[in-house]
Amino acid sequence: MKCPVSGEEMHTEVRDGVTIDTSDAGIWLDKKELFLLTEAERAKSASFFEDLFREQVRPPVDRQRVLSCPRCGQTMEIVDYVGVHIDRCREHGVFLDSGELAAILNNLRNDPAYVRGIAQRLSDLKL
């Protein structure tokens, strides 16, 4: 599979038991993989004080950039998920630029419901 940003061949990597496609520009997550990664992060322990002083991260977004899904070639849309703008193909998954997964995981830890163990639903993303 080719990276939607650079056009270079992506390689696979395993993070928290989930096999993902990576490139220097970012990562491709098939449907359900974002949910699996966020649930794996929630299972990791973080100190109360670490979460208490955590600030939301909002990476910059380039709304002029148009990316095509590496699976089907259709134009992806930009959607907001916990303060991070991500590129989504409704049928196949999401592309996260470098640093966006870390921002998502950080921002989720600001949600008390997520930290208490209530699964963060991705129904708005249809993933």
MDAnalysis code that builds the backbone (N, CA, C; Angstrom):
import MDAnalysis as mda
import numpy as np

u = mda.Universe.empty(381, n_residues=127, atom_resindex=np.repeat(np.arange(127), 3), trajectory=True)
u.add_TopologyAttr("name", ["N", "CA", "C"] * 127)
u.add_TopologyAttr("resid", np.arange(1, 128))
u.add_TopologyAttr("resname", ["MET", "LYS", "CYS", "PRO", "VAL", "SER", "GLY", "GLU", "GLU", "MET", "HIS", "THR", "GLU", "VAL", "ARG", "ASP", "GLY", "VAL", "THR", "ILE", "ASP", "THR", "SER", "ASP", "ALA", "GLY", "ILE", "TRP", "LEU", "ASP", "LYS", "LYS", "GLU", "LEU", "PHE", "LEU", "LEU", "THR", "GLU", "ALA", "GLU", "ARG", "ALA", "LYS", "SER", "ALA", "SER", "PHE", "PHE", "GLU", "ASP", "LEU", "PHE", "ARG", "GLU", "GLN", "VAL", "ARG", "PRO", "PRO", "VAL", "ASP", "ARG", "GLN", "ARG", "VAL", "LEU", "SER", "CYS", "PRO", "ARG", "CYS", "GLY", "GLN", "THR", "MET", "GLU", "ILE", "VAL", "ASP", "TYR", "VAL", "GLY", "VAL", "HIS", "ILE", "ASP", "ARG", "CYS", "ARG", "GLU", "HIS", "GLY", "VAL", "PHE", "LEU", "ASP", "SER", "GLY", "GLU", "LEU", "ALA", "ALA", "ILE", "LEU", "ASN", "ASN", "LEU", "ARG", "ASN", "ASP", "PRO", "ALA", "TYR", "VAL", "ARG", "GLY", "ILE", "ALA", "GLN", "ARG", "LEU", "SER", "ASP", "LEU", "LYS", "LEU"])
u.atoms.positions = np.array([
    [0.845, -1.171, 0.000],
    [0.000, 0.000, 0.000],
    [0.893, 1.237, 0.000],
    [0.467, 2.261, -0.724],
    [1.234, 3.498, -0.833],
    [0.715, 4.555, 0.145],
    [1.621, 5.322, 0.702],
    [1.280, 6.413, 1.621],
    [0.508, 7.485, 0.849],
    [-0.634, 7.936, 1.379],
    [-1.405, 8.958, 0.677],
    [-0.727, 10.332, 0.639],
    [0.292, 10.555, 1.453],
    [0.995, 11.837, 1.467],
    [2.219, 11.791, 0.555],
    [3.083, 10.818, 0.766],
    [4.358, 10.767, 0.044],
    [4.323, 9.897, -1.206],
    [3.371, 8.977, -1.272],
    [3.319, 8.038, -2.397],
    [4.288, 6.880, -2.252],
    [5.063, 6.868, -1.178],
    [6.020, 5.782, -0.950],
    [5.311, 4.564, -0.376],
    [5.922, 3.421, -0.565],
    [5.355, 2.178, -0.039],
    [5.361, 2.220, 1.496],
    [4.232, 1.869, 2.099],
    [4.140, 1.828, 3.561],
    [4.614, 0.459, 4.045],
    [5.072, 0.401, 5.277],
    [5.470, -0.873, 5.868],
    [4.604, -1.138, 7.095],
    [4.578, -2.383, 7.524],
    [3.731, -2.731, 8.667],
    [4.553, -2.704, 9.948],
    [3.829, -2.440, 11.026],
    [4.420, -2.350, 12.357],
    [3.342, -2.788, 13.344],
    [3.747, -3.368, 14.450],
    [2.787, -3.773, 15.470],
    [2.904, -2.817, 16.650],
    [1.761, -2.177, 16.999],
    [1.687, -1.296, 18.168],
    [0.577, -1.805, 19.071],
    [0.922, -2.096, 20.291],
    [-0.052, -2.575, 21.269],
    [-0.876, -3.730, 20.722],
    [-0.223, -4.625, 19.992],
    [-0.893, -5.811, 19.463],
    [-1.693, -5.581, 18.190],
    [-1.639, -4.370, 17.644],
    [-2.392, -4.029, 16.433],
    [-1.394, -3.806, 15.295],
    [-1.584, -4.519, 14.183],
    [-0.723, -4.344, 13.020],
    [-1.231, -3.161, 12.210],
    [-0.358, -2.154, 12.038],
    [-0.729, -0.931, 11.326],
    [0.247, -0.703, 10.178],
    [-0.147, 0.149, 9.251],
    [0.703, 0.521, 8.127],
    [1.315, 1.883, 8.432],
    [2.644, 2.003, 8.263],
    [3.327, 3.235, 8.630],
    [4.195, 3.757, 7.483],
    [4.427, 5.061, 7.536],
    [5.374, 5.721, 6.639],
    [6.001, 6.862, 7.429],
    [6.934, 7.561, 6.821],
    [7.529, 8.715, 7.496],
    [6.504, 9.821, 7.708],
    [5.473, 9.873, 6.850],
    [4.463, 10.932, 6.930],
    [3.378, 10.654, 7.961],
    [3.149, 9.380, 8.303],
    [2.090, 9.053, 9.254],
    [1.724, 7.587, 9.235],
    [0.498, 7.294, 9.689],
    [0.058, 5.899, 9.760],
    [-1.342, 5.750, 9.168],
    [-1.580, 4.587, 8.596],
    [-2.896, 4.211, 8.086],
    [-3.489, 3.201, 9.061],
    [-4.730, 3.450, 9.487],
    [-5.432, 2.526, 10.368],
    [-6.695, 2.048, 9.668],
    [-6.788, 0.737, 9.458],
    [-8.004, 0.157, 8.900],
    [-9.131, 0.319, 9.907],
    [-10.364, 0.097, 9.453],
    [-11.519, 0.181, 10.357],
    [-11.248, -0.633, 11.616],
    [-11.654, -0.124, 12.717],
    [-11.546, -0.723, 14.061],
    [-10.160, -0.603, 14.676],
    [-9.121, -0.331, 13.897],
    [-7.786, -0.276, 14.482],
    [-7.602, 0.939, 15.395],
    [-8.213, 2.071, 15.072],
    [-8.133, 3.230, 15.965],
    [-8.789, 2.900, 17.302],
    [-9.923, 2.244, 17.264],
    [-10.600, 1.831, 18.496],
    [-9.708, 0.887, 19.305],
    [-9.096, -0.096, 18.652],
    [-8.227, -1.043, 19.357],
    [-7.041, -0.332, 20.005],
    [-6.458, 0.633, 19.307],
    [-5.324, 1.369, 19.877],
    [-5.744, 2.250, 21.041],
    [-6.917, 2.875, 20.948],
    [-7.361, 3.721, 22.060],
    [-7.714, 2.880, 23.276],
    [-8.269, 1.707, 23.055],
    [-8.576, 0.827, 24.183],
    [-7.298, 0.286, 24.817],
    [-6.283, -0.018, 24.016],
    [-5.004, -0.483, 24.559],
    [-4.353, 0.616, 25.403],
    [-4.469, 1.857, 24.956],
    [-3.908, 2.983, 25.714],
    [-4.619, 3.148, 27.045],
    [-5.924, 2.988, 27.027],
    [-6.691, 3.153, 28.267],
    [-6.289, 2.118, 29.300],
    [-5.898, 0.945, 28.831],
    [-5.507, -0.126, 29.754],
    [-4.160, 0.155, 30.425],
    [-3.365, 1.044, 29.836],
    [-2.072, 1.393, 30.427],
    [-2.301, 2.301, 31.624],
    [-1.466, 2.139, 32.618],
    [-1.659, 2.973, 33.808],
    [-0.983, 4.327, 33.622],
    [-1.657, 5.338, 34.061],
    [-1.093, 6.690, 34.119],
    [-1.439, 7.221, 35.500],
    [-0.579, 8.032, 36.040],
    [-0.846, 8.543, 37.378],
    [-1.974, 9.570, 37.334],
    [-2.679, 9.661, 38.433],
    [-3.757, 10.638, 38.558],
    [-3.242, 12.046, 38.278],
    [-2.068, 12.378, 38.836],
    [-1.510, 13.713, 38.675],
    [-1.087, 13.976, 37.232],
    [-0.599, 12.944, 36.570],
    [-0.225, 13.098, 35.160],
    [-1.452, 13.484, 34.335],
    [-2.575, 12.811, 34.581],
    [-3.810, 13.131, 33.859],
    [-4.397, 14.466, 34.311],
    [-4.247, 14.797, 35.592],
    [-4.804, 16.025, 36.131],
    [-4.228, 17.267, 35.448],
    [-2.944, 17.237, 35.147],
    [-2.276, 18.390, 34.553],
    [-2.076, 18.265, 33.044],
    [-2.707, 17.297, 32.455],
    [-2.597, 17.071, 31.018],
    [-3.378, 18.149, 30.259],
    [-2.789, 18.693, 29.225],
    [-3.466, 19.686, 28.401],
    [-3.799, 19.093, 27.041],
    [-4.879, 19.571, 26.452],
    [-5.282, 19.070, 25.148],
    [-4.274, 19.519, 24.092],
    [-3.999, 18.623, 23.157],
    [-3.079, 18.892, 22.058],
    [-3.911, 19.032, 20.782],
    [-3.654, 20.079, 20.031],
    [-4.367, 20.318, 18.758],
    [-3.328, 20.516, 17.652],
    [-2.980, 19.419, 16.959],
    [-2.009, 19.551, 15.859],
    [-2.577, 20.435, 14.749],
    [-1.694, 21.097, 13.996],
    [-2.168, 21.934, 12.894],
    [-2.842, 21.075, 11.820],
    [-3.772, 21.674, 11.078],
    [-4.469, 20.967, 10.014],
    [-4.324, 21.755, 8.717],
    [-4.077, 21.049, 7.642],
    [-3.974, 21.662, 6.321],
    [-5.250, 21.330, 5.559],
    [-6.201, 22.231, 5.580],
    [-7.487, 21.992, 4.914],
    [-7.391, 22.088, 3.397],
    [-6.277, 22.597, 2.896],
    [-6.094, 22.683, 1.448],
    [-5.614, 21.358, 0.857],
    [-5.036, 20.520, 1.695],
    [-4.502, 19.238, 1.231],
    [-5.645, 18.269, 0.972],
    [-5.563, 17.566, -0.113],
    [-6.561, 16.554, -0.447],
    [-5.844, 15.215, -0.570],
    [-6.259, 14.250, 0.262],
    [-5.649, 12.925, 0.232],
    [-6.632, 11.912, -0.326],
    [-6.082, 10.910, -0.999],
    [-6.893, 9.813, -1.514],
    [-6.671, 8.587, -0.658],
    [-7.729, 7.819, -0.453],
    [-7.643, 6.580, 0.316],
    [-6.660, 5.629, -0.371],
    [-5.700, 5.076, 0.380],
    [-4.749, 4.158, -0.226],
    [-5.374, 2.812, -0.614],
    [-6.578, 2.541, -0.153],
    [-7.271, 1.293, -0.492],
    [-8.112, 1.429, -1.762],
    [-8.920, 2.514, -1.848],
    [-9.880, 2.632, -2.957],
    [-9.629, 3.819, -3.873],
    [-8.770, 4.753, -3.464],
    [-8.464, 5.915, -4.286],
    [-9.455, 7.060, -4.179],
    [-10.525, 6.889, -3.400],
    [-11.505, 7.960, -3.231],
    [-10.925, 9.070, -2.347],
    [-11.409, 10.300, -2.564],
    [-10.974, 11.429, -1.757],
    [-11.427, 11.242, -0.316],
    [-10.499, 11.431, 0.616],
    [-10.833, 11.312, 2.030],
    [-11.327, 12.660, 2.548],
    [-12.152, 12.619, 3.590],
    [-12.655, 13.836, 4.209],
    [-11.913, 14.090, 5.515],
    [-11.859, 15.349, 5.909],
    [-11.230, 15.722, 7.177],
    [-12.327, 15.768, 8.235],
    [-12.122, 15.018, 9.322],
    [-13.077, 15.001, 10.422],
    [-12.334, 15.287, 11.727],
    [-13.057, 15.812, 12.701],
    [-12.483, 16.105, 14.009],
    [-12.770, 14.940, 14.943],
    [-11.739, 14.454, 15.598],
    [-11.902, 13.423, 16.621],
    [-11.090, 13.858, 17.832],
    [-11.731, 14.115, 18.925],
    [-11.156, 14.596, 20.191],
    [-10.145, 15.719, 19.983],
    [-10.507, 16.675, 19.130],
    [-9.657, 17.835, 18.912],
    [-8.576, 17.660, 17.872],
    [-8.546, 16.521, 17.203],
    [-7.533, 16.259, 16.182],
    [-8.245, 16.065, 14.845],
    [-7.801, 16.783, 13.826],
    [-8.381, 16.636, 12.493],
    [-7.666, 15.494, 11.772],
    [-8.445, 14.497, 11.375],
    [-7.875, 13.314, 10.729],
    [-8.522, 13.120, 9.361],
    [-7.810, 12.437, 8.488],
    [-8.302, 12.143, 7.146],
    [-8.975, 10.776, 7.176],
    [-10.256, 10.728, 6.716],
    [-11.038, 9.492, 6.837],
    [-11.646, 9.071, 5.502],
    [-11.561, 7.783, 5.246],
    [-12.331, 7.136, 4.187],
    [-13.418, 6.358, 4.915],
    [-14.665, 6.670, 4.646],
    [-15.780, 6.003, 5.346],
    [-15.747, 4.485, 5.184],
    [-15.235, 4.015, 4.088],
    [-15.245, 2.579, 3.808],
    [-14.060, 1.818, 4.394],
    [-12.891, 2.489, 4.483],
    [-11.681, 1.719, 4.771],
    [-10.909, 2.083, 6.028],
    [-10.895, 3.341, 6.441],
    [-10.131, 3.680, 7.640],
    [-9.714, 5.128, 7.681],
    [-8.636, 5.394, 8.437],
    [-8.157, 6.766, 8.621],
    [-6.655, 6.846, 8.411],
    [-6.212, 8.021, 7.954],
    [-4.790, 8.313, 7.879],
    [-4.493, 9.374, 8.930],
    [-3.506, 9.102, 9.770],
    [-3.076, 10.032, 10.810],
    [-1.679, 10.530, 10.471],
    [-1.532, 11.848, 10.357],
    [-0.211, 12.426, 10.144],
    [0.654, 12.140, 11.365],
    [1.963, 12.254, 11.183],
    [2.888, 12.041, 12.300],
    [2.466, 12.897, 13.487],
    [2.382, 12.295, 14.650],
    [2.027, 12.996, 15.877],
    [0.544, 13.013, 16.199],
    [-0.317, 12.719, 15.220],
    [-1.755, 12.787, 15.485],
    [-2.249, 11.659, 16.383],
    [-1.681, 10.466, 16.263],
    [-2.103, 9.382, 17.162],
    [-1.742, 9.735, 18.606],
    [-0.549, 10.250, 18.814],
    [-0.139, 10.653, 20.173],
    [-1.067, 11.743, 20.712],
    [-1.468, 12.684, 19.860],
    [-2.384, 13.747, 20.286],
    [-3.748, 13.171, 20.651],
    [-4.249, 12.230, 19.858],
    [-5.536, 11.591, 20.150],
    [-5.474, 10.877, 21.495],
    [-4.424, 10.086, 21.700],
    [-4.303, 9.337, 22.958],
    [-4.167, 10.292, 24.140],
    [-3.430, 11.364, 23.976],
    [-3.315, 12.380, 25.027],
    [-4.677, 13.003, 25.329],
    [-5.384, 13.413, 24.286],
    [-6.654, 14.109, 24.476],
    [-7.717, 13.202, 25.086],
    [-7.690, 11.935, 24.762],
    [-8.648, 11.015, 25.368],
    [-8.453, 10.925, 26.872],
    [-7.212, 11.028, 27.316],
    [-6.939, 10.940, 28.755],
    [-7.489, 12.147, 29.506],
    [-7.887, 13.200, 28.800],
    [-8.555, 14.354, 29.426],
    [-10.029, 14.078, 29.692],
    [-10.576, 13.023, 29.122],
    [-11.993, 12.685, 29.275],
    [-12.151, 11.744, 30.470],
    [-12.767, 12.208, 31.566],
    [-12.909, 11.362, 32.757],
    [-13.644, 10.048, 32.483],
    [-14.610, 10.059, 31.586],
    [-15.338, 8.828, 31.262],
    [-14.401, 7.807, 30.619],
    [-13.534, 8.267, 29.748],
    [-12.563, 7.378, 29.098],
    [-11.605, 6.797, 30.141],
    [-11.093, 7.645, 31.001],
    [-10.134, 7.202, 32.016],
    [-10.775, 6.214, 32.989],
    [-12.068, 6.425, 33.335],
    [-12.753, 5.526, 34.266],
    [-13.067, 4.164, 33.661],
    [-12.906, 4.017, 32.376],
    [-13.127, 2.710, 31.777],
    [-14.301, 2.625, 30.836],
    [-14.928, 3.737, 30.522],
    [-16.023, 3.714, 29.565],
    [-15.411, 3.844, 28.176],
    [-15.685, 2.883, 27.325],
    [-15.085, 2.856, 25.994],
    [-15.461, 4.099, 25.206],
    [-14.470, 4.707, 24.612],
    [-14.713, 5.867, 23.753],
    [-15.319, 5.361, 22.459],
    [-16.516, 5.794, 22.167],
    [-17.218, 5.331, 20.978],
    [-16.765, 6.096, 19.744],
    [-16.584, 5.375, 18.680],
    [-16.165, 5.970, 17.429],
    [-17.310, 5.956, 16.427],
    [-18.542, 5.967, 16.909],
    [-19.689, 5.855, 16.020],
    [-19.779, 7.038, 15.070],
    [-19.363, 8.220, 15.495],
    [-19.400, 9.377, 14.605],
    [-18.457, 9.199, 13.431],
    [-17.380, 8.461, 13.653],
    [-16.421, 8.217, 12.588],
    [-16.802, 7.011, 11.745],
    [-17.733, 6.205, 12.237],
    [-18.152, 4.987, 11.539],
    [-16.969, 4.033, 11.345],
    [-16.109, 3.951, 12.376],
    [-14.952, 3.060, 12.304],
    [-15.026, 1.996, 13.356],
])
